[in-house]
Amino acid sequence: MIAVPITAESIDSALSDIGLANEKADIIELRLDFLEDVSESGLKELLDACEKPAIVTFRDKNFGASVEQTERVFMLKKAIDFGAHFVDIDFDSEKDFVEDVVEHKQGANIILSHHNFEETPSLPELMKVLNSLLEVPGIDVVKIVTFAQDESDNDTVLALIKVVQDAERHIIAFCMGSKGRKSRIACVKLGSLLTFASLGLGKESASGQLAVNEMRKELAK
């Protein structure tokens, strides 16, 4: 499956992009941390506009400024109330943050994410991270994304997919950066729950993200 992130800064622009994503995506990711103004009513409007399953993500930085944990918890819980299929939370978040969202999960799926924006550690180091993620109660999907400094880093991260499959769990795993493009394509073929692709140039949520039309072509090969 291909998830298309919505990285618009305003509700109106986000609604316009959701209209496009409804035609191109399998899943739509709403990045609340990209919005200049985040409100309960705005969130509901965005979710109501999604004709595909939605992931709601709210990182701890909004335009470079820190976002209060209480606000992030409130909005993610509201996303669940409004019918989001997935909410994505950071593994680095405070323990009570994770527990609060998980306890509220109802019918939503919780994605627990770990990101390394600088490098791809060794496989043994990533296995330690993976095991820590898998030990958290109430998590439906684990996500590990690293930055590829070398082409070989792709294979390191992709190796995690089989480990999780053998444990009969769900994982999203690939590399960011220009050298991580290979893993963004290969991960789905190997069993990653999904990969991410943008609506086009300037609408990426992370470096190395292919456009959704290009990703469709690559996955069809």
N, CA and C of each residue as an Amber inpcrd file, in Angstrom:
protein
   663
   0.8330000  -1.1950000   0.0000000   0.0000000   0.0000000   0.0000000
   0.8730000   1.2520000   0.0000000   0.3510000   2.2840000  -0.6170000
   1.0510000   3.5700000  -0.6630000   0.2840000   4.5810000   0.1820000
   0.9850000   5.1750000   1.1320000   0.4120000   6.2470000   1.9360000
   0.9200000   7.5810000   1.3950000   0.0070000   8.4970000   1.1730000
   0.3650000   9.8320000   0.6790000   0.2140000  10.8300000   1.8230000
   1.3030000  11.5050000   2.2100000   1.2100000  12.4750000   3.2970000
   0.6390000  13.8070000   2.8270000  -0.1600000  14.4210000   3.6820000
  -0.6930000  15.7550000   3.4240000   0.1230000  16.7330000   4.2650000
   0.9140000  17.5490000   3.5920000   1.8620000  18.4260000   4.2780000
   1.5140000  19.9070000   4.1090000   0.2840000  20.1910000   3.7460000
  -0.1460000  21.5770000   3.5450000  -0.1220000  22.3340000   4.8750000
   0.0020000  23.6670000   4.7590000   0.0900000  24.5060000   5.9570000
  -1.2630000  25.0640000   6.3990000  -2.2670000  24.9930000   5.5380000
  -3.5900000  25.5010000   5.8950000  -4.6410000  24.4260000   5.6630000
  -5.7790000  24.5670000   6.3180000  -6.8720000  23.6010000   6.1550000
  -7.3560000  23.5840000   4.7120000  -7.5250000  24.7580000   4.1070000
  -8.0140000  24.8110000   2.7270000  -7.0680000  24.1070000   1.7700000
  -5.7760000  24.3490000   1.9280000  -4.7900000  23.6870000   1.0590000
  -4.7680000  22.1840000   1.3200000  -4.9050000  21.8100000   2.5920000
  -4.9240000  20.3910000   2.9330000  -6.1380000  19.6990000   2.3130000
  -7.2780000  20.3560000   2.3570000  -8.4890000  19.7830000   1.7540000
  -8.3050000  19.5880000   0.2540000  -7.6610000  20.5500000  -0.3910000
  -7.3910000  20.4350000  -1.8230000  -6.4870000  19.2430000  -2.1060000
  -5.4390000  19.0810000  -1.2800000  -4.5050000  17.9640000  -1.4670000
  -5.1700000  16.6240000  -1.1520000  -6.0590000  16.6090000  -0.1770000
  -6.7830000  15.3750000   0.1310000  -7.6260000  14.9460000  -1.0690000
  -8.2200000  15.9180000  -1.7500000  -8.9910000  15.6030000  -2.9530000
  -8.1470000  14.8800000  -3.9870000  -6.8940000  15.3090000  -4.1550000
  -5.9730000  14.6480000  -5.0810000  -5.5590000  13.2780000  -4.5560000
  -5.2800000  13.2290000  -3.2620000  -4.8230000  11.9760000  -2.6580000
  -5.9080000  10.9000000  -2.6940000  -7.1580000  11.3120000  -2.6150000
  -8.2530000  10.3390000  -2.7000000  -8.2030000   9.5530000  -4.0070000
  -7.6560000  10.1640000  -5.0520000  -7.5750000   9.5120000  -6.3600000
  -6.3060000   8.6820000  -6.5270000  -5.2730000   8.9610000  -5.7030000
  -3.9640000   8.3560000  -5.9520000  -3.4670000   7.4400000  -4.8380000
  -3.9440000   7.6500000  -3.6190000  -3.3940000   6.9450000  -2.4590000
  -4.2120000   5.7220000  -2.0750000  -3.5590000   4.8000000  -1.3650000
  -4.2690000   3.7120000  -0.6970000  -4.6230000   4.1440000   0.7260000
  -3.7460000   4.9540000   1.2870000  -3.9110000   5.4960000   2.6350000
  -3.4840000   6.9590000   2.5960000  -4.1260000   7.7980000   3.3800000
  -3.7650000   9.2160000   3.4580000  -3.2300000   9.5000000   4.8540000
  -2.0620000  10.1380000   4.9170000  -1.4990000  10.5350000   6.2080000
  -1.7060000  12.0280000   6.4170000  -2.3780000  12.3800000   7.4900000
  -2.5710000  13.7840000   7.8430000  -1.4710000  14.1970000   8.8080000
  -0.5700000  15.0800000   8.3480000   0.5320000  15.5500000   9.1830000
   0.1150000  16.8440000   9.8730000  -0.4170000  16.7120000  11.0710000
  -0.9100000  17.8740000  11.7990000   0.2130000  18.8450000  12.1460000
   1.4320000  18.3370000  12.2670000   2.5600000  19.2010000  12.6150000
   2.9800000  20.1190000  11.4680000   2.4420000  19.9010000  10.2820000
   2.7250000  20.7990000   9.1630000   1.7340000  21.9620000   9.1080000
   0.6220000  21.8300000   9.7940000  -0.4090000  22.8680000   9.7500000
  -0.0410000  24.0590000  10.6350000  -0.3050000  25.2640000  10.1280000
  -0.0430000  26.4630000  10.9190000  -0.9810000  26.5420000  12.1120000
  -2.2100000  26.0940000  11.9320000  -3.2030000  26.1440000  12.9990000
  -3.9050000  24.7950000  13.0750000  -3.8420000  24.1740000  14.2410000
  -4.4410000  22.8590000  14.4280000  -5.6170000  22.9910000  15.3840000
  -6.7930000  22.5960000  14.9300000  -7.9770000  22.6890000  15.7830000
  -8.7820000  21.4070000  15.6810000  -9.6310000  21.1990000  16.6760000
 -10.4940000  20.0170000  16.6920000 -11.4340000  20.0040000  15.4840000
 -12.0360000  21.1540000  15.1880000 -12.9630000  21.2260000  14.0580000
 -12.2330000  21.0320000  12.7290000 -11.0280000  21.5850000  12.6410000
 -10.2430000  21.4170000  11.4200000  -9.8590000  19.9700000  11.1930000
  -9.4860000  19.2930000  12.2610000  -9.1350000  17.8740000  12.1620000
 -10.3240000  17.0640000  11.6690000 -11.4930000  17.3180000  12.2270000
 -12.6840000  16.5700000  11.8050000 -12.9900000  16.8220000  10.3340000
 -12.8310000  18.0630000   9.9030000 -13.0830000  18.4000000   8.5030000
 -12.1260000  17.6340000   7.5860000 -10.8760000  17.5480000   7.9850000
  -9.8860000  16.8350000   7.1710000 -10.1920000  15.3420000   7.1220000
 -10.5110000  14.7630000   8.2640000 -10.8180000  13.3320000   8.2850000
 -12.0840000  13.0170000   7.5020000 -13.0680000  13.8730000   7.6030000
 -14.3090000  13.6620000   6.8550000 -14.0700000  13.7070000   5.3480000
 -13.0460000  14.4590000   4.9300000 -12.7540000  14.5960000   3.5000000
 -11.9960000  13.3870000   2.9450000 -11.3980000  12.5950000   3.8280000
 -10.6100000  11.4420000   3.3830000 -11.5320000  10.2970000   2.9710000
 -11.4140000   9.8890000   1.7240000 -12.1860000   8.7590000   1.2260000
 -11.3960000   7.4480000   1.3460000 -10.1630000   7.5530000   1.7860000
  -9.3040000   6.3960000   2.0260000  -8.9770000   6.3410000   3.5230000
  -8.5550000   5.1940000   4.0280000  -8.1620000   5.1230000   5.4370000
  -7.1180000   6.1970000   5.7580000  -7.1890000   6.7440000   6.9530000
  -6.3140000   7.8560000   7.3120000  -5.3930000   7.5060000   8.4800000
  -4.1490000   7.9680000   8.3540000  -3.1890000   7.9650000   9.4600000
  -3.1120000   9.4000000   9.9620000  -3.2210000   9.5950000  11.2560000
  -3.0270000  10.9280000  11.8200000  -1.7150000  10.9400000  12.5940000
  -0.8520000  11.8720000  12.2160000   0.4740000  12.0040000  12.8200000
   0.6400000  13.4220000  13.3440000   1.1810000  13.5610000  14.5490000
   1.3950000  14.8780000  15.1520000   2.7360000  14.8470000  15.8720000
   3.8130000  15.1930000  15.1410000   5.1420000  15.1980000  15.7310000
   5.2680000  16.3490000  16.7390000   6.3580000  16.3350000  17.4990000
   6.4910000  17.3050000  18.5880000   7.0340000  18.6580000  18.1510000
   7.2360000  18.8500000  16.8490000   7.6730000  20.1490000  16.3350000
   6.6680000  20.6460000  15.3120000   6.2910000  21.9180000  15.4420000
   5.3700000  22.5440000  14.5070000   5.9960000  23.8660000  14.0720000
   6.4560000  23.9190000  12.8100000   7.1700000  25.0880000  12.3050000
   8.3700000  25.4270000  13.1880000   9.0590000  24.3870000  13.6550000
  10.2630000  24.5850000  14.4410000  10.0220000  24.7960000  15.9200000
   8.7850000  25.0010000  16.3100000   8.4630000  25.2330000  17.7150000
   7.9300000  23.9470000  18.3530000   8.2550000  23.7500000  19.6120000
   7.7910000  22.5710000  20.3250000   6.2920000  22.6440000  20.5610000
   5.6420000  21.5010000  20.4470000   4.2010000  21.4140000  20.6990000
   4.0010000  20.7200000  22.0420000   3.1560000  21.2790000  22.8640000
   2.9030000  20.7000000  24.1780000   2.3640000  19.2740000  24.0430000
   2.8540000  18.4030000  24.9100000   2.4120000  17.0090000  24.8800000
   0.9120000  16.8950000  25.0660000   0.3480000  17.7230000  25.9480000
  -1.0960000  17.6490000  26.2040000  -1.9010000  17.9410000  24.9440000
  -1.4150000  18.8790000  24.1120000  -2.1140000  19.2010000  22.8670000
  -2.0390000  18.0490000  21.8860000  -0.8740000  17.4280000  21.8050000
  -0.6960000  16.3130000  20.8820000  -1.5540000  15.1280000  21.2930000
  -1.5830000  14.8190000  22.5880000  -2.4140000  13.7170000  23.0740000
  -3.8870000  13.9990000  22.7900000  -4.3160000  15.2250000  23.0800000
  -5.7120000  15.5970000  22.8640000  -6.1120000  15.4070000  21.4050000
  -5.2710000  15.8950000  20.4800000  -5.6120000  15.8300000  19.0600000
  -5.5750000  14.3900000  18.5360000  -4.6320000  13.5940000  19.0020000
  -4.5820000  12.2050000  18.5490000  -5.7780000  11.4100000  19.0790000
  -6.1870000  11.6890000  20.2990000  -7.3770000  11.0220000  20.8410000
  -8.6360000  11.4680000  20.0980000  -8.6820000  12.7460000  19.7380000
  -9.8060000  13.2320000  18.9400000  -9.8080000  12.5680000  17.5650000
  -8.6370000  12.3690000  16.9980000  -8.5440000  11.6960000  15.7000000
  -9.1570000  10.3030000  15.7860000  -8.8920000   9.6080000  16.8800000
  -9.4840000   8.2850000  17.0850000 -11.0010000   8.4040000  17.1980000
 -11.4690000   9.3810000  17.9680000 -12.9070000   9.5940000  18.1160000
 -13.5820000   9.8750000  16.7760000 -12.8490000  10.5900000  15.8930000
 -13.4110000  10.9780000  14.6010000 -13.2510000   9.8990000  13.5330000
 -12.6930000   8.7480000  13.9030000 -12.6570000   7.6200000  12.9770000
 -11.3590000   7.3690000  12.2440000 -10.2520000   7.9560000  12.6990000
  -8.9650000   7.6680000  12.0590000  -8.6610000   6.1740000  12.1590000
  -8.1740000   5.6030000  11.0710000  -7.8420000   4.1830000  11.0750000
  -6.5240000   3.9170000  11.8080000  -5.6080000   4.8890000  11.7350000
  -4.3080000   4.7620000  12.3750000  -3.9460000   6.0790000  13.0570000
  -3.2280000   5.9980000  14.1730000  -2.5180000   7.1630000  14.7000000
  -1.0650000   6.7470000  14.8970000  -0.1680000   7.6690000  14.5870000
   1.2650000   7.4010000  14.6410000   1.8630000   8.1830000  15.8080000
   2.5340000   7.4820000  16.7140000   3.1700000   8.1500000  17.8450000
   4.6560000   7.8000000  17.8880000   5.4530000   8.7360000  18.3920000
   6.9020000   8.5560000  18.4610000   7.2900000   7.6790000  19.6360000
   8.2130000   6.7740000  19.3910000   8.7410000   5.9280000  20.4540000
   9.4680000   6.7610000  21.5060000  10.0190000   7.9080000  21.0660000
  10.7550000   8.7780000  21.9860000   9.8370000   9.6120000  22.8700000
   8.5320000   9.5170000  22.6780000   7.5930000  10.2620000  23.5020000
   7.6320000   9.7540000  24.9460000   7.1440000  10.5920000  25.8530000
   7.0710000  10.1820000  27.2500000   6.1760000   8.9360000  27.3770000
   6.5150000   8.0940000  28.3520000   5.7810000   6.8390000  28.5420000
   4.2950000   7.0740000  28.7410000   3.9490000   8.1140000  29.5270000
   2.5270000   8.3620000  29.7760000   1.8020000   8.8590000  28.5340000
   2.5390000   9.5150000  27.6180000   1.9640000   9.9430000  26.3400000
   1.5290000   8.7130000  25.5510000   2.4350000   7.7510000  25.4090000
   2.1400000   6.5310000  24.6610000   0.9870000   5.7800000  25.3140000
   1.0570000   5.6140000  26.6200000   0.0190000   4.8670000  27.3230000
  -1.3430000   5.5340000  27.1930000  -1.3780000   6.8590000  27.2640000
  -2.6380000   7.5970000  27.1890000  -3.3190000   7.3720000  25.8450000
  -2.5410000   7.4320000  24.7660000  -3.1040000   7.2330000  23.4290000
  -3.5260000   5.7750000  23.2340000  -2.6960000   4.8500000  23.6690000
  -3.0040000   3.4280000  23.5120000  -4.2770000   3.0540000  24.2640000
  -4.4460000   3.5850000  25.4600000  -5.6400000   3.2760000  26.2530000
  -6.9190000   3.7910000  25.5850000  -6.7630000   4.7690000  24.6990000
  -7.9170000   5.3850000  24.0380000  -8.1580000   4.8030000  22.6450000
  -7.4070000   3.8050000  22.2500000  -7.3250000   3.3880000  20.8460000
  -8.6420000   2.9360000  20.2270000  -9.5830000   2.4150000  21.0170000
 -10.8620000   1.9540000  20.4860000 -10.6140000   1.0470000  19.2740000
 -11.1110000   1.4290000  18.0970000 -10.9180000   0.5790000  16.9240000
  -9.7410000   0.9900000  16.0560000  -8.9920000   1.9970000  16.4900000
  -7.8600000   2.4820000  15.6870000  -6.6380000   1.5800000  15.8540000
  -5.7430000   1.6580000  14.8920000  -4.4750000   0.9410000  14.9660000
  -3.3850000   1.9260000  15.3700000  -2.5630000   1.5290000  16.3200000
  -1.4960000   2.3910000  16.8030000  -0.1800000   2.0160000  16.1260000
   0.4290000   3.0100000  15.4880000   1.7680000   2.8600000  14.8950000
   2.7670000   3.4810000  15.8590000   3.7630000   2.7270000  16.2810000
   4.8150000   3.2480000  17.1550000   6.0780000   3.3970000  16.3190000
   6.5760000   4.6410000  16.2100000   7.6330000   4.9680000  15.2570000
   8.9650000   5.3110000  15.9160000  10.0150000   4.8510000  15.2670000
  11.3750000   5.2720000  15.6240000  12.0400000   5.8220000  14.3720000
  12.5920000   7.0310000  14.4790000  13.2900000   7.6540000  13.3550000
  14.7290000   7.9860000  13.7460000  15.6450000   7.7360000  12.8310000
  17.0230000   8.2010000  12.9800000  17.3150000   9.0510000  11.7530000
  17.3800000  10.3660000  11.9340000  17.5120000  11.2860000  10.8120000
  18.9580000  11.5300000  10.3920000  19.8940000  10.8370000  11.0300000
  21.3050000  11.0740000  10.7410000  22.0100000   9.9020000  10.0860000
  21.6170000   8.6770000  10.4360000  22.3560000   7.5160000   9.9460000
  21.5020000   6.2630000  10.0480000  22.0900000   5.1610000   9.5740000
  21.4940000   3.8410000   9.7610000  22.4340000   3.0340000  10.6500000
  22.0500000   2.7830000  11.8880000  22.9080000   1.9840000  12.7670000
  23.0710000   0.5600000  12.2440000  23.9400000  -0.1990000  12.8920000
  24.1520000  -1.5910000  12.5080000  22.8820000  -2.3940000  12.7630000
  22.7880000  -3.5560000  12.1180000  21.6110000  -4.4120000  12.3050000
  21.4340000  -4.8260000  13.7680000  22.4990000  -5.2080000  14.4760000
  22.3030000  -5.5400000  15.8970000  21.7260000  -4.3720000  16.6990000
  22.1550000  -3.1460000  16.3960000  21.6170000  -1.9860000  17.1060000
  20.1470000  -1.7660000  16.7530000  19.8030000  -1.9440000  15.4920000
  18.4080000  -1.7830000  15.0810000  17.5300000  -2.8860000  15.6630000
  18.0990000  -4.0580000  15.8440000  17.3410000  -5.1550000  16.4570000
  16.9860000  -4.8100000  17.9060000  17.8730000  -4.1180000  18.5980000
  17.5800000  -3.6960000  19.9700000  16.4040000  -2.7180000  19.9710000
  16.4310000  -1.7940000  19.0050000  15.3320000  -0.8310000  18.8840000
  14.0350000  -1.5570000  18.5610000  14.0970000  -2.4650000  17.6060000
  12.9130000  -3.2190000  17.1940000  12.3050000  -3.9890000  18.3660000
  13.1300000  -4.6580000  19.1180000  12.6250000  -5.4330000  20.2510000
  11.9710000  -4.5280000  21.2940000  12.5390000  -3.3320000  21.4800000
  11.9480000  -2.3780000  22.4210000  10.5710000  -1.9320000  21.9480000
  10.4340000  -1.7150000  20.6400000   9.1450000  -1.3330000  20.0700000
   8.1160000  -2.4480000  20.2440000   8.5450000  -3.6630000  19.9650000
   7.6300000  -4.8010000  20.0200000   7.1670000  -5.1060000  21.4410000
   7.9200000  -4.6690000  22.4210000   7.5700000  -4.9390000  23.8170000
   6.5100000  -3.9930000  24.3660000   6.2200000  -2.8970000  23.6560000
   5.2500000  -1.9150000  24.1530000   3.8390000  -2.4790000  23.9840000
   3.0630000  -2.5580000  25.0410000   1.7080000  -3.1290000  24.9590000
   0.7730000  -2.2770000  24.0960000  -0.1260000  -2.9550000  23.3900000
  -1.1890000  -2.2640000  22.6600000  -0.7990000  -1.6920000  21.3180000
   0.4060000  -2.0030000  20.8430000   0.8710000  -1.4620000  19.5680000
   0.5140000  -2.4220000  18.4370000  -0.0110000  -1.8740000  17.3540000
  -0.4270000  -2.7050000  16.2170000   0.6290000  -2.7700000  15.1120000
   1.3670000  -1.6870000  14.9410000   2.3680000  -1.6030000  13.8710000
   3.6120000  -0.9240000  14.4290000   4.7770000  -1.4900000  14.1510000
   6.0280000  -0.8100000  14.5020000   6.6190000  -0.2050000  13.2310000
   7.2850000   0.9210000  13.3960000   7.8440000   1.6270000  12.2420000
   9.2720000   2.0440000  12.5660000  10.2080000   1.6540000  11.7180000
  11.6090000   2.0510000  11.8720000  12.0800000   2.6650000  10.5680000
  12.4810000   3.9220000  10.6410000  12.9470000   4.6550000   9.4700000
  14.2850000   5.3170000   9.8230000  15.2920000   5.0680000   9.0070000
  16.6210000   5.6260000   9.2440000  17.0740000   6.4170000   8.0200000
  18.1940000   7.1050000   8.1630000  18.7500000   7.8660000   7.0410000
  19.8640000   7.0510000   6.3910000  19.7600000   6.8630000   5.0820000
  20.7590000   6.0740000   4.3560000  21.9500000   6.9460000   3.9650000
  23.1040000   6.6240000   4.5000000  24.3350000   7.2910000   4.0930000
  25.0560000   6.5050000   3.0080000  24.6430000   5.2560000   2.8550000
  25.2480000   4.3630000   1.8670000  24.1570000   3.4300000   1.3340000
  24.3320000   2.9740000   0.1100000  23.3340000   2.0850000  -0.4890000
  23.1190000   0.8200000   0.3410000  24.1650000   0.3640000   1.0170000
  24.0530000  -0.8620000   1.8090000  23.1250000  -0.6910000   3.0080000
  22.8800000   0.5490000   3.4060000  21.9800000   0.7930000   4.5310000
  20.5570000   0.3150000   4.2330000  20.1820000   0.3310000   2.9640000
  18.8560000  -0.1540000   2.5830000  18.6450000  -1.6050000   3.0100000
  19.6450000  -2.4370000   2.7390000  19.5290000  -3.8560000   3.0700000
  19.4830000  -4.0770000   4.5780000  20.1810000  -3.2300000   5.3220000
  20.1730000  -3.3490000   6.7810000  18.7640000  -3.1500000   7.3280000
  18.1040000  -2.0960000   6.8720000  16.7550000  -1.8080000   7.3630000
  15.7430000  -2.8180000   6.8370000  15.8670000  -3.1940000   5.5880000
  14.9170000  -4.1490000   5.0070000  14.9730000  -5.5080000   5.6990000
  16.1180000  -5.8380000   6.2860000  16.2550000  -7.1220000   6.9850000
  15.3120000  -7.2200000   8.1820000  14.8770000  -6.0680000   8.6900000
  13.9780000  -6.0710000   9.8470000  12.5890000  -6.6080000   9.4940000
  12.2170000  -6.4830000   8.2390000  10.8640000  -6.8650000   7.8340000
  10.6070000  -8.3500000   8.0630000  11.5440000  -9.1820000   7.6550000
  11.3510000 -10.6280000   7.8320000  11.3030000 -11.0060000   9.3080000
  12.1010000 -10.3200000  10.1190000  12.1140000 -10.6150000  11.5540000
  10.7260000 -10.4140000  12.1500000  10.0860000  -9.3080000  11.7710000
   8.7640000  -8.9980000  12.3120000   7.7060000  -9.9260000  11.7240000
   7.8440000 -10.2550000  10.4480000   6.8990000 -11.1920000   9.8360000
   6.9480000 -12.5440000  10.5390000   8.1420000 -13.0000000  10.8900000
   8.2880000 -14.2770000  11.5830000   7.6190000 -14.2420000  12.9540000
   7.5390000 -13.0270000  13.5160000   6.8720000 -12.8590000  14.8190000
   5.3780000 -12.5790000  14.6480000   4.9120000 -12.6240000  13.3970000
   3.5100000 -12.3850000  13.0440000   3.0270000 -11.0130000  13.5430000
   3.8520000 -10.0110000  13.3120000   3.5060000  -8.6330000  13.6480000
   3.6090000  -7.7880000  12.3740000   3.1750000  -6.5300000  12.4400000
   3.2210000  -5.6390000  11.2810000   4.3270000  -4.6100000  11.4500000
   5.0000000  -4.3000000  10.3340000   6.0990000  -3.3410000  10.3660000
   6.0710000  -2.4450000   9.1360000   6.5690000  -1.2330000   9.3190000
   6.8880000  -0.3120000   8.2340000   8.3800000  -0.0200000   8.3940000
   9.1730000  -0.2700000   7.3700000  10.6170000  -0.0760000   7.4990000
  11.2340000   0.3010000   6.1530000  11.9900000   1.3890000   6.1490000
  12.7110000   1.8310000   4.9500000  13.6900000   2.9200000   5.3560000
  14.4430000   3.4090000   4.3740000  15.4220000   4.4730000   4.6230000
  14.9910000   5.7860000   3.9750000  15.3520000   6.8750000   4.6280000
  15.1890000   8.2110000   4.0540000  16.4480000   8.5870000   3.2780000
  16.3810000   9.7380000   2.6040000  17.5330000  10.2510000   1.8680000
  17.5740000   9.7530000   0.4410000  18.3910000  10.4080000  -0.3600000
  18.4870000  10.0470000  -1.7870000  18.9800000   8.6230000  -1.9810000
  19.8050000   8.1370000  -1.0590000  20.3230000   6.7770000  -1.1720000
  19.3690000   5.7430000  -0.5680000  18.2310000   6.2000000  -0.0630000
  17.2650000   5.2810000   0.5190000  16.0900000   4.9660000  -0.3850000
  16.0950000   5.4880000  -1.5940000  14.9680000   5.2940000  -2.5160000
  14.6890000   3.8090000  -2.7820000  15.7720000   3.0320000  -2.8870000
  15.6220000   1.5930000  -3.1510000  14.7320000   0.9280000  -2.1050000
  14.9660000   1.2630000  -0.8370000  14.1990000   0.6130000   0.2340000
  12.7580000   1.1010000   0.2870000  12.5120000   2.3290000  -0.1440000
  11.1390000   2.8400000  -0.1770000  10.2860000   2.0310000  -1.1460000
  10.9050000   1.5570000  -2.2040000  10.1980000   0.7410000  -3.1990000
  10.1550000  -0.7280000  -2.7640000  11.3170000  -1.2420000  -2.3570000
  11.4400000  -2.6680000  -2.0560000  10.6900000  -3.0760000  -0.7970000
  10.5200000  -2.1520000   0.1490000   9.9380000  -2.5450000   1.4420000
   8.5560000  -3.1680000   1.2910000   7.7220000  -2.5960000   0.4290000
   6.3660000  -3.1220000   0.2490000   6.4050000  -4.5120000  -0.3860000
   7.2950000  -4.6950000  -1.3310000   7.4110000  -5.9960000  -1.9840000
   7.8720000  -7.0780000  -1.0070000   8.5980000  -6.6620000   0.0370000
   9.1230000  -7.6120000   1.0150000   8.1670000  -7.8370000   2.1950000
   7.1140000  -7.0000000   2.2730000   6.1400000  -7.2240000   3.3280000
   5.8940000  -6.0790000   4.2770000   6.5150000  -4.9330000   4.0270000
   6.1980000  -3.7540000   4.8320000   4.7250000  -3.4150000   4.6480000
   4.0610000  -2.9980000   5.7100000   2.6320000  -2.6860000   5.6260000
   2.3690000  -1.6410000   4.5550000   3.2640000  -0.6630000   4.4540000
   3.0850000   0.3880000   3.4580000   4.3880000   1.1180000   3.2260000
   4.3890000   1.9700000   2.2200000   5.4620000   2.9140000   1.9720000
   4.8250000   4.2820000   1.7730000   5.6420000   5.3150000   1.7470000
   5.1250000   6.6740000   1.6080000   5.5650000   7.2810000   0.2790000
   4.6710000   8.0290000  -0.3490000   4.9860000   8.7310000  -1.5870000
   4.2050000  10.0350000  -1.6100000   4.8310000  11.0720000  -2.1360000
   4.2210000  12.4080000  -2.0820000   3.3100000  12.6690000  -3.2750000
   2.5040000  13.7240000  -3.1540000   1.6760000  14.1540000  -4.2790000
   2.5160000  14.7720000  -5.3860000   3.7200000  15.2150000  -5.0530000
   4.5930000  15.8150000  -6.0590000   5.6890000  16.6300000  -5.4180000
   6.5140000  17.2490000  -6.2430000   7.6460000  18.0340000  -5.7760000
   7.1880000  19.1330000  -4.8200000   7.8580000  19.2120000  -3.6850000
   7.5250000  20.2250000  -2.6960000   6.4810000  19.7870000  -1.6910000
   5.9180000  18.5920000  -1.8800000   4.8930000  18.1020000  -0.9540000
   5.3690000  16.8830000  -0.1750000   6.6780000  16.6490000  -0.1820000
   7.2390000  15.5140000   0.5430000   7.1980000  15.7640000   2.0530000
   7.0980000  14.6870000   2.8040000   7.1690000  14.7990000   4.2620000
   8.5370000  14.4010000   4.7890000   9.3870000  13.8400000   3.9040000
  10.7410000  13.4450000   4.2930000  11.6040000  13.3500000   3.0390000
  12.9080000  13.4180000   3.2380000  13.8340000  13.3930000   2.1040000
  13.8510000  12.0310000   1.4230000  13.9930000  12.0520000   0.1140000
  14.0630000  10.8210000  -0.6650000  12.7110000  10.2550000  -1.0510000
  11.6430000  10.9520000  -0.7240000  10.2870000  10.4580000  -1.0060000
   9.9680000  10.5940000  -2.4980000   9.5620000   9.5000000  -3.1140000
   9.1590000   9.5190000  -4.5090000   7.7690000  10.1240000  -4.6330000
   7.4420000  10.6090000  -5.8280000   6.0690000  11.0290000  -6.1080000
   5.2130000   9.7790000  -6.2680000   3.9450000   9.8880000  -5.9290000
   3.0760000   8.7160000  -5.9140000   2.9460000   8.0830000  -7.2980000
   2.9090000   8.8790000  -8.3600000   2.8090000   8.3140000  -9.7100000
   4.0500000   7.4920000 -10.0400000   5.2210000   8.0020000  -9.6430000
   6.4660000   7.2740000  -9.8790000   6.4990000   5.9870000  -9.0540000
   6.0300000   6.0570000  -7.8120000   6.0280000   4.8830000  -6.9600000
   5.1300000   3.8010000  -7.5380000   3.9760000   4.1800000  -8.0710000
   3.0720000   3.1910000  -8.6930000   3.7870000   2.4650000  -9.8300000
   4.5130000   3.2150000 -10.6410000   5.2360000   2.6160000 -11.7650000
   6.3150000   1.6490000 -11.2660000   7.0300000   2.0580000 -10.2300000
   8.0970000   1.2080000  -9.6910000   7.5420000  -0.0820000  -9.0940000
   6.4300000   0.0210000  -8.3840000   5.8610000  -1.1600000  -7.7560000
   5.2300000  -2.1150000  -8.7610000   4.9110000  -1.5980000  -9.9360000
   4.3070000  -2.4230000 -10.9760000   5.3550000  -3.2440000 -11.7490000
   6.6270000  -2.9030000 -11.5730000   7.6850000  -3.6130000 -12.3110000
   7.8720000  -5.0300000 -11.7770000
